[in-house]
Amino acid sequence: MSPVWLMEEWGRAVALWLAHGVWQTSVVVLVAGGALWLLRRRSARARYAVGCLALAVVVLSPMATLLLSSPVSAPVEQPLLAAAESGRATSIVEDSRRLAGGVLPSPSPQTMSVPEDSFTRWPFVVGGLWLGGACVALLRLALGWRRLTRRLVRPATPASVALHLLVSHVAGQLGLRRAVKVLESAVAPSPLVLGVVRPVLVLPRGMRERLSPAQLEAVLAHELTHVRRHDTVVNFVQSLVEVLFFFHPAARWLSAQVRLEREHCCDDAAVGFCGDARVYSSALLGLEELRQAGPVVALGAGTQPLAERVRRLLGQAPRREVPRKARLAARAGVVLAVLVASGAAWAWEVPEPLSTPARPRTGLAAAVCARAVYPKDFTAITTYENDGSLTLNRISHRISVSRCGRIRLESADGRSPHVLLYDVTTRERVALDVRARTYDVIPSPGDLGLPLHLPDGCSESQKDCQLQGEEVLEGRLTRRWRRVHAPHDTMTQWVDAELGYAIREESDLFGTLRVSNIQFVEQDATRFVIPSDYQEDISP
């Protein structure tokens, strides 16, 4: 694998992830926003749980789609479309001679509507832009954490013994068993919890003198609730999600709602601890004098808008400084822009890289596939039984079916040297002798019986056939057809609904045929042509 191919594959995967991530994130956030609105009068814990679940879905849904999505086959299909537009019915013998001579059909100029060199490079460009933006966002997060540590933690000093005892008392009341390091800093804007694995509580110096004992205990209960709930870990993961989706305003809005609801949860815990919402509200207003813009990597009582939180605790409606009409117009504009971008991302088909070695732009597939006959390529085992005998009259073959309408039938155990090639479109049959390295074109095309009789089977012509309904046969959904060949022979055929291919046939005269062990594979086109070193068998 060349480095260029690896980079193009990486770019295509990233572009596909971004395309699905844009519209899926918009859908998830719209659903989450509606759920949050319906739960606006419920507890903050319920809204916080909905927000965290929505963030998890935002991350996992495009990844799951990327893993489950099949690669685009457009580069291979362009030559096939050219052959189909020409109206030429493919022939096993013709294509075998073309391939032996090295002459392959090429796509017509009409099918090349977009310059490949520019169009197929777009995934790499998009992936590079996203990687650059994500690196910048990650660098900002790391620098913010480093600046916060150097500014608050390094110059901080251990808290006094009395403050340590008070913190231990509040932690015991909350059921927090793990020890929490307590520091005092002269530059801390408000009480903060820092760290992920070992959280550190940083308190503004002199806060004990500014607040009453009841207010101080309520504020400490808020901070220690963050530690007890492991909010530092969730906040760190949330910051990484914001790095991945730095480009999506809906994801940032959802993350901001999760942070706000997390503070509401801790506010409710602090009110439950002190027993009076007014005491805790007055403590928050006291912290407002010290508050500055708190970083997203820190958790604390002063890191979110305090005035709105106080009004919530006191049961008052939030104050809106922006006029209602302007606010609604701005929200509608943002939502409309996000929906337009999401629709474009949903409709965008990521092109295939130019240098993908497993998907040539011209080659054998172009020579043997004029049109798609079956939805998928597959291989299976065919079993023939007559008179209900499982020993003497049981024959098994390996069948390979190409979506282009070519079929190969050979011995399942490799004992028989005979191979049969069949073209559904032209109904041409060629018998190969693997040992003698010869082939014989069977001159009389006709109905060979399952698994090679589909051109006149019930799934296509439906002549003298009666549809008896749908059945699940060997775990696959099938349509059951019944046809009368002659007064002494009635045939029942089960056609697979997904493949359009009969996987079982029961005849009163000829016995039963079954197709089992169906596996979807990408067929090699050389399996459906005559090898170049085979000679035609001209013996009478």
N, C-alpha and C positions, 0 to 999 in steps of 0.2 A: 504494500500500500504506500503510495507516494505521499509526501507531506502536503502537497497541494490538494490531493483528494481528501485527506483527513481534515484539512482546514475547511474545504467546501462542505463536507458532511457536517462538521461542527456548526458552520454558519447556517446550514439548512435546518438542523435540529433546533438551534436557538431561535431562528425566524419562525419556525413552526410553533415552538413553545410560546413565543411572544404573540403570534397571531391568535392562538387559542386563549392565551392569558388575558388579552385585552377584552374580548367579548365575554368570556366566562366570568372574569372579575366584575364586569359591569352587571351581569345578570345576578351574581351572588350578592353584590352590594345593594342592588335594588330590592331583592328579597329580604336581605338583612335590615335594610332601612325600613321597609314596611313592618317587619316583625318588631323592631325597636319602637316604632310609633304605636303599634298595638299594645306594647308592653310599657308604655310611658307612665302608667299609673301603678305598675307592679314594682317589685323590689329591684334594687340596683344589681343584686346578685343574678337575677334572671336575665337582665339586659346584658350584663357582663358575659355570662355564659353564651348567649346568642352571638355576641360580638366575637368572642374567641373561636367559637365554632365556625363562624363565617370566614375568619382569617385563615383557619386551617383548610377550609374548602378552597379558598382563593389560591393557596399554595399547591394543594394536592390535585385539583381538577385539571390544570393544564399539563402537569406531569403525567397523570394517568392517561390523558388523551394522547400525549406524545408516545407513550409506551404502547398504546393499543392501536395507534394509527398505522396504516400500511403505507409504504413509500409510493410516491407518485410514479406512474408508469408512462407519462406523456412522451418522453423521448423515444421510447420503443414503439409507441403507437403511431407516431407520425409516418414512418414508412408503411405501416399496415394500412393506414387510411389512404395513402397514395395507391396502394395495390387495390384496395376496395373500390376507389373511385374509378380505376381503370376498367372495372367490370370483368376482369379476367378471373375465371374460376381456376383455382390452383390445381395442379396435378402432381401426384407423387413422382412420376417419372420425369416430368419437366423440371420440377424443382431439384430433383436429384442431379440431373445433368447440369443445371445452372450452378449448383453448389460445387460440383466436381470441377467445373471449368473456372471457378472463381468469379463468376459474373453474378452480382447481386443487384437487385433493383434499388434505386435510390429515390428518396422522396421528391415529389414534384415541386416546382417552384411555388405553386399556389398554396401549398401547405405551410410554407415558411413565411408567416406573417409578422413575426416578431424577431428582431436580431438576437441571436442566442448569446452573443458575447456580452451584451449588456443586461438582458433580462435575467439570465441564470446567475449573474453575479450579485443580484440584489440581496439574497439571503446572507451572503458573506458581509455585505455592507451593513445591513440591518443588525446582524449579530455583533459586528465590530462596534457600532454606535451604542448598542445596549451594554456591551462589556465596558466600554469607556465610561459611560454614565454610572454603571454600577460600581466601578472602581473609584470614581470620584465620590460617590455617596458613602462607600465603605471607608475611604480615607477621611472624609469629614467626621464620620462616626468615631473612628479611632483617634483622630486629633482632638475631638471634643472630650472623649474619655480621658486622654492624657492630660489635656489642659485642666480638666476638672480635678483630676487627682493631684496634679502639681499645685493647684490653687487652693484646694480645700483640705486634702488629707495630709500632705506633707507638713505644712506649717501648723497643723492642729495639734493640740495637746490633750492628754488623757483627761477625762472629766473628773470632777471632785468625787470623793467617797460618798458624800450625801446624794449626789446625782446618780451615782452607780447603784446605790441602794434603792433609790426611787424607781429606776429603770427595772431592776430585778423584781421589785414588788409588783409593778404593772405587768411585767412579763409573766409572773406567776399567776396573776389574776386572769390573764388571757390564755393560759395553758401553754405558753411558749417555753419549751424546755431547753432549747439550744442557747448557748451563751452569745451575747451580742456585744461587740466592742463599741464603747461609747467615747466619742471625741468631742472637743469643743474647739470651734474655730471663730476667729474674729471677723472673717470675711464671708462666712456662710450666710446666704440671704434668708434662709429659713431652715427648719429641721429637714434633713435629707437622709435617705438610706442609699448607700453606695455599695457596689460590689455585686457579684453573682454567686460565687461559691461560698464566700464568707462575708456576708453583709456587714457593713459598718454604719453605725448611727452617728451622724455629724450634727451637732446642735450649735446654734449661734451662741457666742459667749455673752453672758448676761441675760439670757432668756429667762432664767429662774427668777431674776429680780423683776422682770417686766410682767410676768403672768402670776396669777394666784395659784396656790397648790392644786385646786381642782382643775383649773384651766391647763396647767402643766401636765397633770396626769392624763387629761383627755388628749392633748397633743401627742404625748408619748404613746398612748394607746393606738392612735392612728398610725404612727410610724412602726410600732412593733407588730401591728396587724399585717403590714406589708411583709414583714419577715416571716410571720407565722403562715401566711398564705403562699409563700415562695413567689411573690410577685416580681422579685428581681430576676429570676430565671425567665419568667414569662415576658418581662419587659425586654430582656436581651434578645430572645427569639423574635419578638415583635419588631425590634430594631433591624434585625437581619431581613425580615420580610419587607420592611420599608426600603431596604437597600435593593432587593430584587425587583420590587414594583415601584421604583422611584418615579417612573414615567406616568403612572396612572393616578389621577386625582381621586378617583373613587376609592382606591386602596388606601390612600393617605387619609381620606375622610373617615373610613372605617377604623383605621388604626387610632386616629384621634378620639373617636367615640369610645373605643375600648379603654384608652387611657383615662378618659373622663369618668367612665363607669367604674373603673378600678378605684379612683379616688372617692367616688360616691360610696362604694362598698366599705372602704376604710372609714369614711366619715360616719356612716351608720354604725359601724363597730365602736367608734369613739363615743358616739352619743349613747349607745347601749351601755358602755362602760361607766360613763359619768352620770347617766340617768337624766340629763337635762340638756336639751338641744340649745338653749340660750347660753349656757355656760361654754359649750364647745364653740358656738358661733362667735361669742365674744373673744375667745382665744384666737380664732381665725382672723378676726378683724384686727386683733393686736399684732398678728404676724404680717398683716398687710403693710404695716409701716416699714418692715424689713425686707419685704418680698422684692425680688428682681425676676427677670425671665429665667426660669429654671430649665436646665438641659433635659433632653429626653432620656438620657441614660441614668437619670437620678429619679428617685421616688420620694415624695414628701408632701407634707400638708400644705406647702406653699408653692407647689409646682404647677397648679392649675388655677384658673380664675377664681379667686376666693369670694368675690362679691356674689357671683352667681351661685356658688355652692352654699353660701350663707342664706340666700333667699330660698334655695331649695329646702334647706334644713328647717327654716321657719315657715315653710308652706306657702311662700309667696311666688307669684308668677315671675318669670325671668324678665328682666328689663331689656328692651330692644332699642338700641340707639339709632339703628338704620330704619328708615320708613318701611312699612310693610310692603308697599308696591315695589320699591326698589329692591328689597330683599328677595321677593318672589321672582322678579325679573332676572336678577343675577343667578339665582338657583336654577331657574328654567333654562337660562343660556348655558350654564355649565353642564346640566344634565343633557341637553340637546347635543352639545358638542361631544360629550362622552359617548352618547348613543350613536351618533354618526360615525365616529372613529371605530366604535365596536362593530357596527354593521360592516364597515369596510374591511376590518380585520377578519370578521367571520366569512366574508365572501372571497377573501384573497386566497388563492391557491399558491403555495410555495413551490417555485420551479425546482426541477431536479438539477444537481450540479452537472457541469459539462464533463468532468473527468471521472465520473463514477465507473469503475472498471466492470462492475457486475451488470451494468445496463448500457450496452453499446447503442449508439444512435443509428447505426446500420449493421446488418449482420444476418445471421441465419433466420431469425424470427421474421425478418422482412420478406424472406423468400417463401415461407410456407404458411403464411397467415393472410388471407385476403379479407376475411371478416370474422368477427367473433360469433361463434355458434353457441358455445356454452359459457356460463358466467365465470367458471373457474377451471383451472387445471387441477387434475387429481389423479391419483393412482388407487387401485383397489385389487381385491382378489375375487375372481369369478368362479363360482362352483356350479357344476352341472350334475344333476342327479336324475336318474330315470327309474320308473317303477318303484320309487321309494327305497331303492337299494343304496346303502352307504358304503359298500365295499367294491363290488365289481364294476358298477356303472357310475362311478364318481370321478369327475375330471375337474382339476383346478388349474386356472391360468392367472397370470399377472396381467392386468390391463392398465394402460397408461392413456389418459384422455387429455387432449389439448383443447383449450378454449377455442382454438382456431378451427376445430372440426376434424382433427387428425386423431386416429385411434391406433394403438399398438397392442397386440395380443401375443403373449409368449408364455412358455411353460413356467409354472410357479416355482418348481423345484430345479429348473435348469436341465432336466433330462432330455426333453424333446428339442431337436435342433431347429424346429420350424417356428417362424415368426410371421404373423399376419399384420400388414399395414392396411388401413382403411381410411378413405376420405369421405366424410359425411356429405360434403357439398357435391362432389362429382360421382360419388358412389363407386370410386375406383378401388380395386383390391390388388394388393401385391403380396405374394408369398415369398419369404426369404428362407433360404437354407443356410444356417449359420456354419455348418460343417463344410459343405461344398462351396461356400461363398458364391452362391448363385441366387437369382431371383426369377420369379415367374409372374407375369401379369395375368390375372384371372380375367378372361374375356367377357364373361357374362355377369354384369352387375345385377344384384338382386337383393332380396331381403335375406340376410344371413341369420337372423334370429338374435336375441339378446346375447351378448351385449352390443351387437353391431347392427341392429335393425331399426334404429331410431328414425331414419328419414321417412319411413312409412309407418312408424309406430303411432300409438294413440296420443303421444305427447305433441305431435306435429300435425299430421293430416287429419286425425280424429275420424277417419273413414270407418264406418260400421262399428264405431266405438261408443260405449256408454259410460259416462262418468258416474261412479257409484258413491263418491264422497271422498273425504280425507281420512287417513289413518296414520298413526305413529307406528312405523315399522323399524325395528332395531334402533330406536332412539331418534329417528329422523322423520319429519313430516312428509307424507307422500299423498299423491292422488291416485285413487284406485280406478282403473279402467277395465272394461270387459269387452272382448271382441270375439265374434264367431267367425273363424276361418272357413269352416265347413261343417256340415251337420254332425260329423264325428269328432270335431276338434274345436273346443272353446278355450280361449286364452284370457287369463287375468293378469294385468300388468300394474305394478306399483311404481309410479314415476316420482322421483325425489323433487320436492317443491323448490328446493334451493338450487339444485344442479340442472333441473330439466332433463334428467337422465333416469332411465328405468333401472331400479336396483333389485327388482325381483319380478319373475315371470313364471306363471304356472300354466302349463298346457296339458289338456287331457291326453294328447297324443305323444308329445315330445318330452314330457317331464317338467322339471323345475330348474330354473337358473336363478342364482343369488349373487349379488355384489356386496361384499363385506370389507371391513377394514379400510374404509375410505379415508384417505389422507390427502390434504391439499398441499401441493408442491408446485414449484415453477419448473415446467417441463423443458428439457433440452430439445431444441428443434431438430438436432441431428438424429434423434430417436425415431423420427417420423419420415425419414427419407432413406433411399437406398444407398448404402455405403459405396464410395467411389471405386473400391476394388472388387465389387461384385460383378459377375458376368451373367448375362441373361441366359436362362435355361431354354435351349431351342430343341431339346429332345422331344420326340413325339409322345 
